[in-house]
Amino acid sequence: MNSPLKHLIALLAAAFLLGGCAPGNSGPPHPGAVNPYSNGGFHDAGPNYPDTGR
């Protein structure tokens, strides 16, 4: 039985779960991530990236 209520509940559940994917301040990316702010070299961490220790 596919009632409209079941579809609505499924839609609301999916929207609630995907709501966590909204843009926000999620912190720096993982250490192996590509750095779009780098001017070259591994030691150039760029903004919002963890310091590589150099």
C-alpha positions as semicolon CSV with decimal commas, in nm:
position;residue;x (nm);y (nm);z (nm)
1;M;0,000;0,000;0,000
2;N;0,162;0,322;-0,121
3;S;-0,019;0,598;0,056
4;P;0,074;0,964;0,004
5;L;0,160;0,980;0,374
6;K;0,437;0,721;0,332
7;H;0,582;0,921;0,043
8;L;0,569;1,239;0,248
9;I;0,741;1,074;0,543
10;A;1,011;0,931;0,316
11;L;1,065;1,273;0,156
12;L;1,092;1,444;0,494
13;A;1,334;1,179;0,621
14;A;1,555;1,220;0,313
15;A;1,548;1,600;0,347
16;F;1,641;1,571;0,715
17;L;1,933;1,337;0,643
18;L;2,061;1,543;0,350
19;G;2,024;1,864;0,549
20;G;2,357;1,783;0,711
21;C;2,522;1,825;0,372
22;A;2,435;2,194;0,358
23;P;2,728;2,434;0,323
24;G;2,878;2,560;0,645
25;N;3,196;2,582;0,846
26;S;3,305;2,222;0,844
27;G;3,667;2,294;0,933
28;P;3,979;2,215;0,735
29;P;3,979;1,923;0,490
30;H;4,169;1,604;0,551
31;P;4,548;1,632;0,521
32;G;4,561;1,465;0,178
33;A;4,311;1,701;0,018
34;V;4,401;1,908;-0,287
35;N;4,476;2,267;-0,185
36;P;4,322;2,520;-0,427
37;Y;4,490;2,808;-0,239
38;S;4,846;2,678;-0,266
39;N;5,102;2,885;-0,456
40;G;5,318;2,580;-0,498
41;G;5,509;2,343;-0,280
42;F;5,395;2,103;-0,014
43;H;5,477;2,340;0,273
44;D;5,235;2,611;0,153
45;A;4,930;2,516;0,353
46;G;4,706;2,808;0,255
47;P;4,404;2,938;0,447
48;N;4,189;2,692;0,641
49;Y;4,439;2,410;0,593
50;P;4,636;2,240;0,870
51;D;5,000;2,335;0,905
52;T;5,226;2,073;0,752
53;G;5,507;2,144;0,999
54;R;5,751;2,327;0,775
